[in-house]
Amino acid sequence: MGEDLGNLIGDYFVVCANVKSETPTCYLLKTKEVRTMAMYNTNQKGKKSYWLETKSYNQEKFQNWGRLGNPYWCLAYFVLLNHTAYNG
């Protein structure tokens, strides 16, 4: 996740596990949850690195896609982003 959790953008993060298996699982996390769950380490040069431990997000509540509310706003935003990217 980088060196600074303040650089995380977006309202949600999707974490996908076991993507090459027959039973992949995706978890939906709010940005504030990611910041709370993040682990970090500082190397010998003083550089911090952040990551998520599987046990922190491997919970049924994070598999609830209803947390998004109305799913159509996500689709509309995705279409808008793609339209802007391809058409300037």
TORKOL-4160 file (C-alpha; in steps of 0.2 Angstrom, whole numbers, padded with zeros to 4 digits, m for minus):
88
<pt num="1" X="0000" Y="0000" Z="0000"/>
<pt num="2" X="0015" Y="0011" Z="0000"/>
<pt num="3" X="0024" Y="0022" Z="0012"/>
<pt num="4" X="0010" Y="0034" Z="0017"/>
<pt num="5" X="m0008" Y="0029" Z="0021"/>
<pt num="6" X="m0013" Y="0047" Z="0018"/>
<pt num="7" X="m0011" Y="0043" Z="0000"/>
<pt num="8" X="m0025" Y="0031" Z="m0001"/>
<pt num="9" X="m0039" Y="0037" Z="m0012"/>
<pt num="10" X="m0056" Y="0031" Z="m0015"/>
<pt num="11" X="m0070" Y="0026" Z="m0004"/>
<pt num="12" X="m0068" Y="0008" Z="m0005"/>
<pt num="13" X="m0055" Y="m0005" Z="m0008"/>
<pt num="14" X="m0058" Y="m0022" Z="m0015"/>
<pt num="15" X="m0046" Y="m0036" Z="m0010"/>
<pt num="16" X="m0047" Y="m0052" Z="m0020"/>
<pt num="17" X="m0040" Y="m0069" Z="m0013"/>
<pt num="18" X="m0037" Y="m0085" Z="m0022"/>
<pt num="19" X="m0040" Y="m0078" Z="m0039"/>
<pt num="20" X="m0033" Y="m0093" Z="m0048"/>
<pt num="21" X="m0043" Y="m0105" Z="m0038"/>
<pt num="22" X="m0061" Y="m0112" Z="m0042"/>
<pt num="23" X="m0067" Y="m0102" Z="m0027"/>
<pt num="24" X="m0060" Y="m0084" Z="m0027"/>
<pt num="25" X="m0066" Y="m0072" Z="m0013"/>
<pt num="26" X="m0067" Y="m0054" Z="m0014"/>
<pt num="27" X="m0068" Y="m0042" Z="0001"/>
<pt num="28" X="m0075" Y="m0024" Z="0001"/>
<pt num="29" X="m0066" Y="m0013" Z="0013"/>
<pt num="30" X="m0069" Y="0006" Z="0017"/>
<pt num="31" X="m0054" Y="0017" Z="0016"/>
<pt num="32" X="m0055" Y="0021" Z="0035"/>
<pt num="33" X="m0055" Y="0002" Z="0038"/>
<pt num="34" X="m0040" Y="m0001" Z="0028"/>
<pt num="35" X="m0031" Y="0013" Z="0037"/>
<pt num="36" X="m0036" Y="0005" Z="0054"/>
<pt num="37" X="m0031" Y="m0013" Z="0049"/>
<pt num="38" X="m0014" Y="m0008" Z="0041"/>
<pt num="39" X="0001" Y="m0016" Z="0047"/>
<pt num="40" X="0018" Y="m0008" Z="0045"/>
<pt num="41" X="0037" Y="m0010" Z="0046"/>
<pt num="42" X="0051" Y="0002" Z="0045"/>
<pt num="43" X="0067" Y="m0004" Z="0036"/>
<pt num="44" X="0085" Y="0000" Z="0041"/>
<pt num="45" X="0084" Y="0016" Z="0031"/>
<pt num="46" X="0069" Y="0022" Z="0040"/>
<pt num="47" X="0057" Y="0019" Z="0025"/>
<pt num="48" X="0039" Y="0013" Z="0031"/>
<pt num="49" X="0029" Y="0000" Z="0021"/>
<pt num="50" X="0011" Y="m0004" Z="0024"/>
<pt num="51" X="0001" Y="m0020" Z="0021"/>
<pt num="52" X="m0015" Y="m0029" Z="0026"/>
<pt num="53" X="m0014" Y="m0046" Z="0035"/>
<pt num="54" X="m0026" Y="m0058" Z="0028"/>
<pt num="55" X="m0034" Y="m0061" Z="0046"/>
<pt num="56" X="m0039" Y="m0043" Z="0047"/>
<pt num="57" X="m0050" Y="m0043" Z="0032"/>
<pt num="58" X="m0055" Y="m0062" Z="0031"/>
<pt num="59" X="m0072" Y="m0059" Z="0039"/>
<pt num="60" X="m0089" Y="m0062" Z="0033"/>
<pt num="61" X="m0094" Y="m0044" Z="0035"/>
<pt num="62" X="m0082" Y="m0038" Z="0022"/>
<pt num="63" X="m0090" Y="m0050" Z="0009"/>
<pt num="64" X="m0106" Y="m0040" Z="0010"/>
<pt num="65" X="m0107" Y="m0030" Z="m0006"/>
<pt num="66" X="m0123" Y="m0022" Z="0001"/>
<pt num="67" X="m0111" Y="m0010" Z="0010"/>
<pt num="68" X="m0110" Y="m0001" Z="m0006"/>
<pt num="69" X="m0128" Y="0005" Z="m0005"/>
<pt num="70" X="m0135" Y="0008" Z="m0022"/>
<pt num="71" X="m0124" Y="m0002" Z="m0034"/>
<pt num="72" X="m0129" Y="0009" Z="m0049"/>
<pt num="73" X="m0118" Y="0024" Z="m0043"/>
<pt num="74" X="m0103" Y="0013" Z="m0044"/>
<pt num="75" X="m0107" Y="0008" Z="m0062"/>
<pt num="76" X="m0111" Y="0026" Z="m0067"/>
<pt num="77" X="m0094" Y="0032" Z="m0060"/>
<pt num="78" X="m0085" Y="0018" Z="m0068"/>
<pt num="79" X="m0093" Y="0022" Z="m0085"/>
<pt num="80" X="m0089" Y="0040" Z="m0083"/>
<pt num="81" X="m0071" Y="0036" Z="m0079"/>
<pt num="82" X="m0069" Y="0025" Z="m0094"/>
<pt num="83" X="m0077" Y="0038" Z="m0105"/>
<pt num="84" X="m0066" Y="0051" Z="m0099"/>
<pt num="85" X="m0050" Y="0040" Z="m0101"/>
<pt num="86" X="m0054" Y="0036" Z="m0118"/>
<pt num="87" X="m0061" Y="0052" Z="m0125"/>
<pt num="88" X="m0050" Y="0064" Z="m0115"/>
